[in-house]
Amino acid sequence: MPPHTMNVTHRLVPTPAGRTHLVEQGTGPLVLLVHGFPESWYSWRHQLPVLAAAGYRAVAVDVRGYGRSSAPADPAAYRMRALVEDNVAVVRALGERSAVIVGHDWGSTIAADSALLEPDVFRAVGLLSVPYAPHGGPRPSEVFARMGGDEFYVSYFQEPGRAEAEIEPDVRGWLAGIYAALSADTMPPADAPDPHFVGAGGTLRERFPGQLPGWLGPDDLDVYAGEFERTGLTPALNRYRNMDRDWADLAAFDGAPIRQPALFAGGGLDASTTWLSDAIAAYPTTLPGLLSSRILEDCGHWIQQERPAEINELLIDWLAALPS
């Protein structure tokens, strides 16, 4: 394990998933950090010590299906309501009544829905890379089916076993490729085939760059690859396979704003930010408690790893401004 992860405490706590693995550093108000795909608690390695030094109890989880957390066999076990229940159980298992929750990528959506469904537990919410967009609208599978042209990666991920057949023969190489494809310093040029899409009979991998981004050292890649080589990719991909189920499960929250104090940060070169610019523009209505919002120019998708110093500063300033 790289040396900057040596001062953290690893724990397993009981949750509806079975167990959730978490990594903890520091004492003080609880800040729960939730990763995205295809990542792990290790995505927060640059934030844990900084938050701890600033007087917070920083806790990064492995979402169910990842790392050392339980991985239920039923694909429906990865619905959003179940992930929110896991987060609540983590807070309770740590002996706390409430927490600030911060998420990246899918973790941003998980954090947003945790705040939406459990406002008494999650008193503030930080969203990295993926903006908040209220529930509602057409069924997700119908939206993807109408996109036309090459196949969108979320549609590609839907059929069990299909993406796994591409990824699992060379997990390390595939991870290196997707991290590079969405990083500012290695992403394909604008006139190259978009790595978010799959051509007819093709794969995502064939559109990935061949070099590592600057933020990802070989040792870091070893950490990520080691986890997914052990667990396989199916549990992580099952999150994508529940989008229609979430659409039905959370219909009671269609159009609902998140009213807790909020933070958003996105990368200026990240498709998650540019494609969802309308969602960001709607924040005065959808995130009325927004205290801090920043687009980091020349930054890609892996924002807290690409630009850790800036994200750490944003987080510390925002946390300090929260009501006690």
PyMOL commands that set and color helices and strands:
alter all, ss='L'
color gray80, all
select helices_A, chain A and resi 3-5+41-44+48-53+75-78+80-93+106-117+140-145+153-156+162-181+205-207+218-231+234-237+240-249+251-253+271-275+277-281+283-286+303-306+308-321
alter helices_A, ss='H'
color red, helices_A
select strands_A, chain A and resi 9-15+18-25+30-34+57-61+99-104+122-128+151-152+197-198+262-267+290-296
alter strands_A, ss='S'
color yellow, strands_A
deselect
rebuild
show_as cartoon
